[in-house]
Amino acid sequence: AMTELEKSMESLITVFHRYAKEGGNKTTLSKKELKKLMEKELPNFLTTQKNPDTVSSIIKDLDQNKDDELDFEEFVPFVAGLTIACEKHYALHHENKGKK
Amino acid sequence: AMTELEKSMESLITVFHRYAKEGGNKTTLSKKELKKLMEKELPNFLTTQKNPDTVSSIIKDLDQNKDDELDFEEFVPFVAGLTIACEKHYALHHENKGKK
């Protein structure tokens, strides 16, 4: 059976491919596919962003090979960055039990 | 309810903290804690490594602030790298349906 960490890694792969395989290039996320992934999988993320074109700026930041699409290797740092931001929030809550 | 991607991100955080909180510094993984995490959460990873001291070399590679421990931000690239390697394997299997 898979461990919790292995399941977490596999989910990242399967979620990416669920949206990547819809349009033209089957193994990369177009802007449209990334937007759909974020709306479905990170429902609160886009709504909290002031920049209406957050998705384009995300692709611009992460798209190393300049094909206007994100392959898995370009997508992972996005999720990693979000997870690191969430962890800071998590650590803050859990470490502050004693301190005022 | 959390989406699959959100659960995957949360698992990464909770798994890290489950092992980090055991020893001295509660929010970082010592070598011992990282080794235990890998043995429990990535059971096949260490056994397939020729280098008997894989854990030390992993810490050496990832330990930015040179405290011989991995905080969450130093740990994430390790899991990201593994996930990217797994995805290449996944993509190969799924893309090769037609091609010989």
N, CA and C atoms of all chains as a GROMACS GRO file, in nm:
protein
  600
    1ALA      N    1   0.086  -0.120   0.000
    1ALA     CA    2   0.000   0.000   0.000
    1ALA      C    3   0.089   0.123   0.000
    2MET      N    4   0.037   0.230  -0.053
    2MET     CA    5   0.117   0.352  -0.061
    2MET      C    6   0.114   0.426   0.072
    3THR      N    7   0.222   0.491   0.104
    3THR     CA    8   0.226   0.572   0.226
    3THR      C    9   0.159   0.707   0.199
    4GLU      N   10   0.139   0.783   0.307
    4GLU     CA   11   0.073   0.913   0.293
    4GLU      C   12   0.153   1.003   0.198
    5LEU      N   13   0.286   1.002   0.213
    5LEU     CA   14   0.368   1.090   0.128
    5LEU      C   15   0.362   1.044  -0.018
    6GLU      N   16   0.364   0.912  -0.038
    6GLU     CA   17   0.358   0.861  -0.176
    6GLU      C   18   0.224   0.897  -0.239
    7LYS      N   19   0.117   0.889  -0.161
    7LYS     CA   20  -0.016   0.926  -0.214
    7LYS      C   21  -0.018   1.074  -0.249
    8SER      N   22   0.044   1.154  -0.163
    8SER     CA   23   0.046   1.298  -0.186
    8SER      C   24   0.120   1.328  -0.317
    9MET      N   25   0.231   1.260  -0.339
    9MET     CA   26   0.308   1.281  -0.462
    9MET      C   27   0.227   1.233  -0.582
   10GLU      N   28   0.162   1.119  -0.569
   10GLU     CA   29   0.084   1.065  -0.682
   10GLU      C   30  -0.033   1.158  -0.716
   11SER      N   31  -0.097   1.214  -0.611
   11SER     CA   32  -0.209   1.305  -0.637
   11SER      C   33  -0.163   1.424  -0.721
   12LEU      N   34  -0.045   1.475  -0.689
   12LEU     CA   35   0.006   1.591  -0.763
   12LEU      C   36   0.019   1.555  -0.911
   13ILE      N   37   0.067   1.434  -0.937
   13ILE     CA   38   0.085   1.390  -1.076
   13ILE      C   39  -0.050   1.371  -1.144
   14THR      N   40  -0.142   1.301  -1.077
   14THR     CA   41  -0.270   1.270  -1.142
   14THR      C   42  -0.353   1.397  -1.161
   15VAL      N   43  -0.350   1.488  -1.063
   15VAL     CA   44  -0.427   1.612  -1.080
   15VAL      C   45  -0.373   1.690  -1.200
   16PHE      N   46  -0.241   1.703  -1.210
   16PHE     CA   47  -0.182   1.776  -1.323
   16PHE      C   48  -0.229   1.716  -1.455
   17HIS      N   49  -0.218   1.583  -1.467
   17HIS     CA   50  -0.250   1.518  -1.595
   17HIS      C   51  -0.399   1.520  -1.626
   18ARG      N   52  -0.484   1.523  -1.521
   18ARG     CA   53  -0.628   1.530  -1.543
   18ARG      C   54  -0.664   1.655  -1.625
   19TYR      N   55  -0.594   1.766  -1.597
   19TYR     CA   56  -0.627   1.891  -1.668
   19TYR      C   57  -0.539   1.909  -1.792
   20ALA      N   58  -0.414   1.857  -1.786
   20ALA     CA   59  -0.323   1.878  -1.900
   20ALA      C   60  -0.373   1.805  -2.024
   21LYS      N   61  -0.438   1.688  -2.003
   21LYS     CA   62  -0.470   1.604  -2.118
   21LYS      C   63  -0.590   1.655  -2.198
   22GLU      N   64  -0.657   1.758  -2.151
   22GLU     CA   65  -0.780   1.802  -2.218
   22GLU      C   66  -0.748   1.864  -2.355
   23GLY      N   67  -0.663   1.966  -2.358
   23GLY     CA   68  -0.644   2.042  -2.482
   23GLY      C   69  -0.533   1.990  -2.571
   24GLY      N   70  -0.485   2.074  -2.662
   24GLY     CA   71  -0.383   2.045  -2.764
   24GLY      C   72  -0.273   1.954  -2.714
   25ASN      N   73  -0.175   2.013  -2.649
   25ASN     CA   74  -0.063   1.931  -2.602
   25ASN      C   75  -0.109   1.855  -2.478
   26LYS      N   76  -0.103   1.723  -2.486
   26LYS     CA   77  -0.161   1.639  -2.380
   26LYS      C   78  -0.080   1.639  -2.250
   27THR      N   79   0.043   1.687  -2.255
   27THR     CA   80   0.123   1.674  -2.132
   27THR      C   81   0.162   1.809  -2.075
   28THR      N   82   0.096   1.915  -2.125
   28THR     CA   83   0.124   2.046  -2.064
   28THR      C   84  -0.007   2.118  -2.036
   29LEU      N   85  -0.002   2.212  -1.943
   29LEU     CA   86  -0.119   2.292  -1.908
   29LEU      C   87  -0.118   2.421  -1.990
   30SER      N   88  -0.220   2.437  -2.072
   30SER     CA   89  -0.237   2.568  -2.138
   30SER      C   90  -0.291   2.664  -2.033
   31LYS      N   91  -0.299   2.793  -2.072
   31LYS     CA   92  -0.353   2.892  -1.977
   31LYS      C   93  -0.495   2.851  -1.934
   32LYS      N   94  -0.574   2.806  -2.034
   32LYS     CA   95  -0.713   2.769  -2.006
   32LYS      C   96  -0.717   2.651  -1.908
   33GLU      N   97  -0.629   2.551  -1.933
   33GLU     CA   98  -0.629   2.433  -1.846
   33GLU      C   99  -0.581   2.467  -1.706
   34LEU      N  100  -0.480   2.556  -1.696
   34LEU     CA  101  -0.430   2.594  -1.564
   34LEU      C  102  -0.539   2.669  -1.487
   35LYS      N  103  -0.610   2.756  -1.559
   35LYS     CA  104  -0.718   2.833  -1.494
   35LYS      C  105  -0.823   2.737  -1.440
   36LYS      N  106  -0.859   2.636  -1.521
   36LYS     CA  107  -0.962   2.540  -1.478
   36LYS      C  108  -0.911   2.460  -1.358
   37LEU      N  109  -0.784   2.419  -1.364
   37LEU     CA  110  -0.726   2.342  -1.252
   37LEU      C  111  -0.735   2.425  -1.125
   38MET      N  112  -0.698   2.554  -1.136
   38MET     CA  113  -0.696   2.638  -1.015
   38MET      C  114  -0.837   2.662  -0.963
   39GLU      N  115  -0.931   2.684  -1.055
   39GLU     CA  116  -1.069   2.709  -1.010
   39GLU      C  117  -1.125   2.586  -0.938
   40LYS      N  118  -1.092   2.469  -0.989
   40LYS     CA  119  -1.148   2.345  -0.932
   40LYS      C  120  -1.068   2.299  -0.810
   41GLU      N  121  -0.933   2.304  -0.822
   41GLU     CA  122  -0.850   2.241  -0.719
   41GLU      C  123  -0.803   2.339  -0.611
   42LEU      N  124  -0.800   2.466  -0.645
   42LEU     CA  125  -0.758   2.569  -0.547
   42LEU      C  126  -0.864   2.678  -0.547
   43PRO      N  127  -0.988   2.641  -0.512
   43PRO     CA  128  -1.102   2.732  -0.532
   43PRO      C  129  -1.084   2.869  -0.468
   44ASN      N  130  -1.013   2.879  -0.357
   44ASN     CA  131  -1.004   3.010  -0.293
   44ASN      C  132  -0.890   3.094  -0.347
   45PHE      N  133  -0.799   3.029  -0.418
   45PHE     CA  134  -0.676   3.100  -0.456
   45PHE      C  135  -0.705   3.217  -0.551
   46LEU      N  136  -0.773   3.190  -0.663
   46LEU     CA  137  -0.794   3.297  -0.762
   46LEU      C  138  -0.882   3.407  -0.706
   47THR      N  139  -0.982   3.371  -0.630
   47THR     CA  140  -1.077   3.473  -0.582
   47THR      C  141  -1.006   3.572  -0.489
   48THR      N  142  -0.898   3.527  -0.425
   48THR     CA  143  -0.832   3.621  -0.331
   48THR      C  144  -0.726   3.706  -0.403
   49GLN      N  145  -0.710   3.683  -0.534
   49GLN     CA  146  -0.604   3.758  -0.604
   49GLN      C  147  -0.663   3.888  -0.661
   50LYS      N  148  -0.593   4.000  -0.639
   50LYS     CA  149  -0.643   4.128  -0.694
   50LYS      C  150  -0.621   4.129  -0.844
   51ASN      N  151  -0.504   4.077  -0.890
   51ASN     CA  152  -0.470   4.083  -1.032
   51ASN      C  153  -0.566   3.991  -1.110
   52PRO      N  154  -0.650   4.050  -1.198
   52PRO     CA  155  -0.747   3.966  -1.270
   52PRO      C  156  -0.678   3.864  -1.359
   53ASP      N  157  -0.551   3.896  -1.398
   53ASP     CA  158  -0.486   3.803  -1.490
   53ASP      C  159  -0.376   3.724  -1.419
   54THR      N  160  -0.410   3.679  -1.297
   54THR     CA  161  -0.313   3.603  -1.218
   54THR      C  162  -0.258   3.484  -1.295
   55VAL      N  163  -0.348   3.415  -1.368
   55VAL     CA  164  -0.306   3.290  -1.434
   55VAL      C  165  -0.196   3.320  -1.536
   56SER      N  166  -0.214   3.429  -1.613
   56SER     CA  167  -0.110   3.461  -1.713
   56SER      C  168   0.022   3.494  -1.644
   57SER      N  169   0.015   3.567  -1.532
   57SER     CA  170   0.142   3.604  -1.467
   57SER      C  171   0.207   3.480  -1.406
   58ILE      N  172   0.126   3.384  -1.361
   58ILE     CA  173   0.184   3.260  -1.308
   58ILE      C  174   0.257   3.186  -1.420
   59ILE      N  175   0.191   3.177  -1.536
   59ILE     CA  176   0.255   3.106  -1.647
   59ILE      C  177   0.383   3.179  -1.688
   60LYS      N  178   0.375   3.313  -1.691
   60LYS     CA  179   0.492   3.390  -1.733
   60LYS      C  180   0.609   3.360  -1.637
   61ASP      N  181   0.580   3.356  -1.507
   61ASP     CA  182   0.687   3.332  -1.408
   61ASP      C  183   0.747   3.193  -1.421
   62LEU      N  184   0.662   3.093  -1.450
   62LEU     CA  185   0.706   2.954  -1.438
   62LEU      C  186   0.745   2.889  -1.571
   63ASP      N  187   0.704   2.954  -1.681
   63ASP     CA  188   0.722   2.891  -1.812
   63ASP      C  189   0.866   2.905  -1.859
   64GLN      N  190   0.949   2.808  -1.822
   64GLN     CA  191   1.093   2.814  -1.854
   64GLN      C  192   1.116   2.811  -2.004
   65ASN      N  193   1.052   2.717  -2.075
   65ASN     CA  194   1.090   2.699  -2.217
   65ASN      C  195   1.005   2.785  -2.309
   66LYS      N  196   0.933   2.883  -2.251
   66LYS     CA  197   0.863   2.985  -2.330
   66LYS      C  198   0.768   2.926  -2.436
   67ASP      N  199   0.695   2.824  -2.402
   67ASP     CA  200   0.595   2.773  -2.499
   67ASP      C  201   0.454   2.812  -2.452
   68ASP      N  202   0.448   2.906  -2.356
   68ASP     CA  203   0.318   2.952  -2.303
   68ASP      C  204   0.237   2.840  -2.241
   69GLU      N  205   0.304   2.730  -2.208
   69GLU     CA  206   0.233   2.621  -2.141
   69GLU      C  207   0.320   2.577  -2.023
   70LEU      N  208   0.262   2.508  -1.928
   70LEU     CA  209   0.341   2.457  -1.815
   70LEU      C  210   0.350   2.305  -1.824
   71ASP      N  211   0.474   2.254  -1.833
   71ASP     CA  212   0.484   2.107  -1.820
   71ASP      C  213   0.492   2.076  -1.671
   72PHE      N  214   0.498   1.948  -1.636
   72PHE     CA  215   0.491   1.912  -1.495
   72PHE      C  216   0.605   1.975  -1.416
   73GLU      N  217   0.724   1.975  -1.478
   73GLU     CA  218   0.842   2.025  -1.406
   73GLU      C  219   0.830   2.176  -1.379
   74GLU      N  220   0.755   2.246  -1.465
   74GLU     CA  221   0.733   2.390  -1.445
   74GLU      C  222   0.617   2.414  -1.349
   75PHE      N  223   0.529   2.316  -1.338
   75PHE     CA  224   0.410   2.328  -1.253
   75PHE      C  225   0.444   2.303  -1.106
   76VAL      N  226   0.536   2.209  -1.080
   76VAL     CA  227   0.565   2.169  -0.942
   76VAL      C  228   0.611   2.288  -0.854
   77PRO      N  229   0.701   2.375  -0.904
   77PRO     CA  230   0.743   2.487  -0.818
   77PRO      C  231   0.627   2.577  -0.775
   78PHE      N  232   0.523   2.584  -0.858
   78PHE     CA  233   0.406   2.666  -0.821
   78PHE      C  234   0.338   2.606  -0.698
   79VAL      N  235   0.314   2.473  -0.704
   79VAL     CA  236   0.248   2.407  -0.591
   79VAL      C  237   0.341   2.407  -0.470
   80ALA      N  238   0.470   2.390  -0.494
   80ALA     CA  239   0.567   2.391  -0.384
   80ALA      C  240   0.564   2.526  -0.312
   81GLY      N  241   0.562   2.634  -0.390
   81GLY     CA  242   0.560   2.768  -0.331
   81GLY      C  243   0.434   2.791  -0.248
   82LEU      N  244   0.321   2.745  -0.301
   82LEU     CA  245   0.195   2.759  -0.227
   82LEU      C  246   0.200   2.678  -0.098
   83THR      N  247   0.256   2.556  -0.108
   83THR     CA  248   0.261   2.469   0.010
   83THR      C  249   0.350   2.530   0.118
   84ILE      N  250   0.462   2.590   0.074
   84ILE     CA  251   0.554   2.654   0.170
   84ILE      C  252   0.482   2.770   0.238
   85ALA      N  253   0.404   2.846   0.160
   85ALA     CA  254   0.330   2.958   0.220
   85ALA      C  255   0.227   2.906   0.321
   86CYS      N  256   0.158   2.797   0.283
   86CYS     CA  257   0.058   2.740   0.375
   86CYS      C  258   0.126   2.689   0.502
   87GLU      N  259   0.246   2.630   0.487
   87GLU     CA  260   0.312   2.571   0.604
   87GLU      C  261   0.347   2.679   0.704
   88LYS      N  262   0.387   2.796   0.652
   88LYS     CA  263   0.423   2.907   0.745
   88LYS      C  264   0.302   2.939   0.831
   89HIS      N  265   0.186   2.938   0.770
   89HIS     CA  266   0.061   2.966   0.839
   89HIS      C  267   0.035   2.854   0.942
   90TYR      N  268   0.057   2.731   0.901
   90TYR     CA  269   0.034   2.612   0.986
   90TYR      C  270   0.129   2.618   1.106
   91ALA      N  271   0.257   2.645   1.076
   91ALA     CA  272   0.358   2.644   1.184
   91ALA      C  273   0.324   2.754   1.286
   92LEU      N  274   0.282   2.868   1.236
   92LEU     CA  275   0.247   2.981   1.323
   92LEU      C  276   0.138   2.938   1.421
   93HIS      N  277   0.036   2.873   1.370
   93HIS     CA  278  -0.076   2.833   1.456
   93HIS      C  279  -0.031   2.732   1.559
   94HIS      N  280   0.053   2.635   1.514
   94HIS     CA  281   0.085   2.524   1.605
   94HIS      C  282   0.194   2.561   1.703
   95GLU      N  283   0.280   2.658   1.663
   95GLU     CA  284   0.391   2.688   1.755
   95GLU      C  285   0.348   2.790   1.860
   96ASN      N  286   0.236   2.857   1.837
   96ASN     CA  287   0.201   2.967   1.927
   96ASN      C  288   0.119   2.924   2.047
   97LYS      N  289   0.119   2.795   2.073
   97LYS     CA  290   0.032   2.750   2.186
   97LYS      C  291   0.069   2.827   2.311
   98GLY      N  292   0.201   2.824   2.346
   98GLY     CA  293   0.239   2.888   2.471
   98GLY      C  294   0.252   3.039   2.456
   99LYS      N  295   0.330   3.078   2.350
   99LYS     CA  296   0.369   3.221   2.343
   99LYS      C  297   0.248   3.312   2.327
  100LYS      N  298   0.255   3.437   2.378
  100LYS     CA  299   0.149   3.537   2.356
  100LYS      C  300   0.190   3.634   2.249
  101ALA      N  301  -1.514   2.112   0.188
  101ALA     CA  302  -1.423   1.996   0.187
  101ALA      C  303  -1.299   2.031   0.105
  102MET      N  304  -1.190   1.966   0.136
  102MET     CA  305  -1.067   1.997   0.066
  102MET      C  306  -1.062   1.924  -0.068
  103THR      N  307  -1.001   1.986  -0.166
  103THR     CA  308  -0.985   1.921  -0.296
  103THR      C  309  -0.865   1.825  -0.288
  104GLU      N  310  -0.850   1.744  -0.394
  104GLU     CA  311  -0.741   1.647  -0.395
  104GLU      C  312  -0.606   1.716  -0.383
  105LEU      N  313  -0.592   1.829  -0.456
  105LEU     CA  314  -0.463   1.899  -0.454
  105LEU      C  315  -0.438   1.960  -0.315
  106GLU      N  316  -0.544   2.014  -0.254
  106GLU     CA  317  -0.527   2.072  -0.120
  106GLU      C  318  -0.489   1.963  -0.020
  107LYS      N  319  -0.550   1.846  -0.033
  107LYS     CA  320  -0.517   1.735   0.059
  107LYS      C  321  -0.373   1.693   0.040
  108SER      N  322  -0.330   1.691  -0.087
  108SER     CA  323  -0.194   1.652  -0.118
  108SER      C  324  -0.096   1.750  -0.053
  109MET      N  325  -0.126   1.879  -0.062
  109MET     CA  326  -0.039   1.981  -0.003
  109MET      C  327  -0.039   1.966   0.149
  110GLU      N  328  -0.159   1.944   0.206
  110GLU     CA  329  -0.166   1.932   0.352
  110GLU      C  330  -0.090   1.809   0.402
  111SER      N  331  -0.099   1.701   0.326
  111SER     CA  332  -0.026   1.579   0.368
  111SER      C  333   0.122   1.606   0.376
  112LEU      N  334   0.172   1.681   0.278
  112LEU     CA  335   0.316   1.710   0.276
  112LEU      C  336   0.354   1.784   0.405
  113ILE      N  337   0.268   1.877   0.447
  113ILE     CA  338   0.296   1.956   0.568
  113ILE      C  339   0.287   1.867   0.692
  114THR      N  340   0.179   1.788   0.701
  114THR     CA  341   0.161   1.708   0.824
  114THR      C  342   0.265   1.598   0.835
  115VAL      N  343   0.301   1.536   0.721
  115VAL     CA  344   0.405   1.432   0.728
  115VAL      C  345   0.537   1.493   0.776
  116PHE      N  346   0.575   1.607   0.721
  116PHE     CA  347   0.700   1.672   0.762
  116PHE      C  348   0.699   1.697   0.913
  117HIS      N  349   0.589   1.757   0.963
  117HIS     CA  350   0.585   1.794   1.105
  117HIS      C  351   0.575   1.672   1.197
  118ARG      N  352   0.517   1.562   1.147
  118ARG     CA  353   0.508   1.441   1.228
  118ARG      C  354   0.648   1.395   1.270
  119TYR      N  355   0.744   1.406   1.177
  119TYR     CA  356   0.880   1.360   1.208
  119TYR      C  357   0.966   1.472   1.266
  120ALA      N  358   0.939   1.597   1.223
  120ALA     CA  359   1.023   1.708   1.268
  120ALA      C  360   1.007   1.731   1.419
  121LYS      N  361   0.885   1.708   1.469
  121LYS     CA  362   0.857   1.747   1.608
  121LYS      C  363   0.918   1.652   1.711
  122GLU      N  364   0.976   1.541   1.666
  122GLU     CA  365   1.026   1.442   1.763
  122GLU      C  366   1.145   1.493   1.842
  123GLY      N  367   1.253   1.534   1.770
  123GLY     CA  368   1.377   1.566   1.839
  123GLY      C  369   1.390   1.711   1.880
  124GLY      N  370   1.516   1.755   1.905
  124GLY     CA  371   1.552   1.888   1.954
  124GLY      C  372   1.468   1.999   1.894
  125ASN      N  373   1.508   2.046   1.777
  125ASN     CA  374   1.434   2.155   1.712
  125ASN      C  375   1.303   2.098   1.656
  126LYS      N  376   1.193   2.153   1.704
  126LYS     CA  377   1.061   2.094   1.672
  126LYS      C  378   1.016   2.120   1.529
  127THR      N  379   1.082   2.214   1.461
  127THR     CA  380   1.029   2.247   1.327
  127THR      C  381   1.128   2.216   1.216
  128THR      N  382   1.231   2.137   1.252
  128THR     CA  383   1.324   2.097   1.144
  128THR      C  384   1.352   1.948   1.155
  129LEU      N  385   1.392   1.889   1.045
  129LEU     CA  386   1.427   1.747   1.042
  129LEU      C  387   1.576   1.731   1.065
  130SER      N  388   1.611   1.662   1.174
  130SER     CA  389   1.752   1.626   1.192
  130SER      C  390   1.780   1.510   1.097
  131LYS      N  391   1.908   1.471   1.089
  131LYS     CA  392   1.942   1.359   1.002
  131LYS      C  393   1.862   1.235   1.044
  132LYS      N  394   1.855   1.215   1.176
  132LYS     CA  395   1.786   1.097   1.229
  132LYS      C  396   1.637   1.100   1.190
  133GLU      N  397   1.578   1.219   1.205
  133GLU     CA  398   1.435   1.230   1.173
  133GLU      C  399   1.409   1.214   1.024
  134LEU      N  400   1.500   1.268   0.941
  134LEU     CA  401   1.482   1.254   0.795
  134LEU      C  402   1.493   1.107   0.756
  135LYS      N  403   1.590   1.040   0.818
  135LYS     CA  404   1.611   0.897   0.788
  135LYS      C  405   1.484   0.819   0.823
  136LYS      N  406   1.426   0.850   0.940
  136LYS     CA  407   1.306   0.777   0.984
  136LYS      C  408   1.190   0.808   0.888
  137LEU      N  409   1.178   0.937   0.850
  137LEU     CA  410   1.070   0.976   0.758
  137LEU      C  411   1.084   0.896   0.628
  138MET      N  412   1.208   0.889   0.577
  138MET     CA  413   1.227   0.821   0.449
  138MET      C  414   1.200   0.672   0.462
  139GLU      N  415   1.247   0.611   0.570
  139GLU     CA  416   1.224   0.467   0.588
  139GLU      C  417   1.075   0.436   0.596
  140LYS      N  418   1.000   0.524   0.664
  140LYS     CA  419   0.857   0.498   0.683
  140LYS      C  420   0.774   0.543   0.562
  141GLU      N  421   0.806   0.663   0.509
  141GLU     CA  422   0.720   0.722   0.407
  141GLU      C  423   0.766   0.694   0.263
  142LEU      N  424   0.893   0.664   0.247
  142LEU     CA  425   0.945   0.632   0.113
  142LEU      C  426   1.023   0.501   0.123
  143PRO      N  427   0.954   0.393   0.165
  143PRO     CA  428   1.023   0.269   0.202
  143PRO      C  429   1.116   0.216   0.093
  144ASN      N  430   1.088   0.237  -0.033
  144ASN     CA  431   1.175   0.177  -0.135
  144ASN      C  432   1.293   0.267  -0.169
  145PHE      N  433   1.283   0.393  -0.132
  145PHE     CA  434   1.383   0.489  -0.178
  145PHE      C  435   1.523   0.456  -0.127
  146LEU      N  436   1.539   0.443   0.005
  146LEU     CA  437   1.674   0.421   0.061
  146LEU      C  438   1.731   0.287   0.018
  147THR      N  439   1.645   0.185   0.012
  147THR     CA  440   1.697   0.051  -0.018
  147THR      C  441   1.755   0.046  -0.160
  148THR      N  442   1.704   0.137  -0.248
  148THR     CA  443   1.754   0.130  -0.386
  148THR      C  444   1.879   0.216  -0.404
  149GLN      N  445   1.922   0.283  -0.296
  149GLN     CA  446   2.038   0.374  -0.311
  149GLN      C  447   2.168   0.296  -0.283
  150LYS      N  448   2.266   0.312  -0.371
  150LYS     CA  449   2.396   0.243  -0.347
  150LYS      C  450   2.468   0.313  -0.234
  151ASN      N  451   2.460   0.448  -0.230
  151ASN     CA  452   2.536   0.523  -0.130
  151ASN      C  453   2.476   0.498   0.008
  152PRO      N  454   2.553   0.432   0.099
  152PRO     CA  455   2.496   0.400   0.231
  152PRO      C  456   2.460   0.526   0.308
  153ASP      N  457   2.525   0.639   0.273
  153ASP     CA  458   2.497   0.760   0.350
  153ASP      C  459   2.415   0.860   0.269
  154THR      N  460   2.315   0.805   0.198
  154THR     CA  461   2.229   0.890   0.115
  154THR      C  462   2.169   1.005   0.195
  155VAL      N  463   2.126   0.976   0.319
  155VAL     CA  464   2.054   1.078   0.397
  155VAL      C  465   2.145   1.198   0.421
  156SER      N  466   2.272   1.171   0.455
  156SER     CA  467   2.363   1.284   0.479
  156SER      C  468   2.383   1.365   0.352
  157SER      N  469   2.395   1.296   0.238
  157SER     CA  470   2.420   1.372   0.114
  157SER      C  471   2.294   1.452   0.077
  158ILE      N  472   2.177   1.398   0.109
  158ILE     CA  473   2.054   1.474   0.082
  158ILE      C  474   2.053   1.601   0.166
  159ILE      N  475   2.087   1.587   0.294
  159ILE     CA  476   2.086   1.705   0.381
  159ILE      C  477   2.190   1.805   0.332
  160LYS      N  478   2.308   1.752   0.293
  160LYS     CA  479   2.414   1.842   0.246
  160LYS      C  480   2.365   1.923   0.126
  161ASP      N  481   2.296   1.854   0.033
  161ASP     CA  482   2.248   1.923  -0.088
  161ASP      C  483   2.142   2.028  -0.057
  162LEU      N  484   2.055   1.999   0.039
  162LEU     CA  485   1.934   2.081   0.056
  162LEU      C  486   1.945   2.182   0.169
  163ASP      N  487   2.044   2.163   0.258
  163ASP     CA  488   2.051   2.243   0.379
  163ASP      C  489   2.109   2.382   0.349
  164GLN      N  490   2.021   2.475   0.312
  164GLN     CA  491   2.066   2.609   0.273
  164GLN      C  492   2.134   2.681   0.389
  165ASN      N  493   2.074   2.681   0.508
  165ASN     CA  494   2.129   2.768   0.614
  165ASN      C  495   2.233   2.694   0.699
  166LYS      N  496   2.280   2.578   0.651
  166LYS     CA  497   2.393   2.508   0.713
  166LYS      C  498   2.372   2.482   0.863
  167ASP      N  499   2.253   2.441   0.902
  167ASP     CA  500   2.237   2.405   1.043
  167ASP      C  501   2.225   2.252   1.056
  168ASP      N  502   2.264   2.181   0.949
  168ASP     CA  503   2.258   2.035   0.948
  168ASP      C  504   2.118   1.980   0.971
  169GLU      N  505   2.018   2.064   0.952
  169GLU     CA  506   1.880   2.019   0.963
  169GLU      C  507   1.803   2.071   0.842
  170LEU      N  508   1.689   2.011   0.812
  170LEU     CA  509   1.607   2.061   0.701
  170LEU      C  510   1.480   2.124   0.756
  171ASP      N  511   1.461   2.254   0.726
  171ASP     CA  512   1.329   2.310   0.760
  171ASP      C  513   1.235   2.277   0.644
  172PHE      N  514   1.109   2.316   0.655
  172PHE     CA  515   1.010   2.274   0.555
  172PHE      C  516   1.049   2.325   0.416
  173GLU      N  517   1.099   2.450   0.413
  173GLU     CA  518   1.132   2.512   0.284
  173GLU      C  519   1.249   2.440   0.217
  174GLU      N  520   1.336   2.380   0.298
  174GLU     CA  521   1.448   2.304   0.242
  174GLU      C  522   1.407   2.161   0.208
  175PHE      N  523   1.301   2.115   0.272
  175PHE     CA  524   1.253   1.977   0.251
  175PHE      C  525   1.171   1.966   0.122
  176VAL      N  526   1.091   2.071   0.091
  176VAL     CA  527   0.999   2.063  -0.024
  176VAL      C  528   1.071   2.033  -0.156
  177PRO      N  529   1.186   2.099  -0.186
  177PRO     CA  530   1.253   2.068  -0.313
  177PRO      C  531   1.293   1.921  -0.327
  178PHE      N  532   1.319   1.855  -0.212
  178PHE     CA  533   1.353   1.712  -0.217
  178PHE      C  534   1.233   1.633  -0.269
  179VAL      N  535   1.116   1.658  -0.208
  179VAL     CA  536   0.995   1.586  -0.250
  179VAL      C  537   0.956   1.627  -0.392
  180ALA      N  538   0.975   1.753  -0.424
  180ALA     CA  539   0.942   1.801  -0.560
  180ALA      C  540   1.028   1.728  -0.663
  181GLY      N  541   1.157   1.715  -0.634
  181GLY     CA  542   1.248   1.646  -0.726
  181GLY      C  543   1.208   1.501  -0.746
  182LEU      N  544   1.173   1.436  -0.636
  182LEU     CA  545   1.129   1.296  -0.644
  182LEU      C  546   1.002   1.285  -0.727
  183THR      N  547   0.909   1.378  -0.702
  183THR     CA  548   0.780   1.374  -0.773
  183THR      C  549   0.800   1.395  -0.922
  184ILE      N  550   0.891   1.486  -0.957
  184ILE     CA  551   0.920   1.512  -1.100
  184ILE      C  552   0.979   1.386  -1.163
  185ALA      N  553   1.067   1.317  -1.089
  185ALA     CA  554   1.126   1.193  -1.142
  185ALA      C  555   1.017   1.087  -1.161
  186CYS      N  556   0.926   1.078  -1.062
  186CYS     CA  557   0.817   0.979  -1.074
  186CYS      C  558   0.729   1.013  -1.193
  187GLU      N  559   0.703   1.142  -1.214
  187GLU     CA  560   0.610   1.182  -1.321
  187GLU      C  561   0.668   1.143  -1.456
  188LYS      N  562   0.800   1.154  -1.471
  188LYS     CA  563   0.862   1.115  -1.601
  188LYS      C  564   0.830   0.970  -1.628
  189HIS      N  565   0.838   0.890  -1.523
  189HIS     CA  566   0.810   0.747  -1.533
  189HIS      C  567   0.662   0.728  -1.567
  190TYR      N  568   0.575   0.804  -1.502
  190TYR     CA  569   0.429   0.797  -1.522
  190TYR      C  570   0.397   0.837  -1.666
  191ALA      N  571   0.454   0.950  -1.711
  191ALA     CA  572   0.424   1.001  -1.846
  191ALA      C  573   0.469   0.900  -1.950
  192LEU      N  574   0.586   0.838  -1.930
  192LEU     CA  575   0.638   0.740  -2.024
  192LEU      C  576   0.539   0.627  -2.042
  193HIS      N  577   0.486   0.578  -1.932
  193HIS     CA  578   0.393   0.465  -1.939
  193HIS      C  579   0.266   0.505  -2.009
  194HIS      N  580   0.217   0.625  -1.978
  194HIS     CA  581   0.084   0.661  -2.030
  194HIS      C  582   0.092   0.712  -2.172
  195GLU      N  583   0.211   0.767  -2.210
  195GLU     CA  584   0.215   0.824  -2.346
  195GLU      C  585   0.247   0.716  -2.447
  196ASN      N  586   0.299   0.604  -2.399
  196ASN     CA  587   0.347   0.505  -2.496
  196ASN      C  588   0.241   0.406  -2.540
  197LYS      N  589   0.115   0.439  -2.513
  197LYS     CA  590   0.011   0.339  -2.548
  197LYS      C  591   0.026   0.303  -2.695
  198GLY      N  592   0.024   0.408  -2.784
  198GLY     CA  593   0.027   0.376  -2.927
  198GLY      C  594   0.168   0.343  -2.975
  199LYS      N  595   0.266   0.435  -2.938
  199LYS     CA  596   0.400   0.422  -3.000
  199LYS      C  597   0.467   0.291  -2.962
  200LYS      N  598   0.548   0.238  -3.053
  200LYS     CA  599   0.629   0.118  -3.023
  200LYS      C  600   0.774   0.158  -3.006
   0.00000   0.00000   0.00000
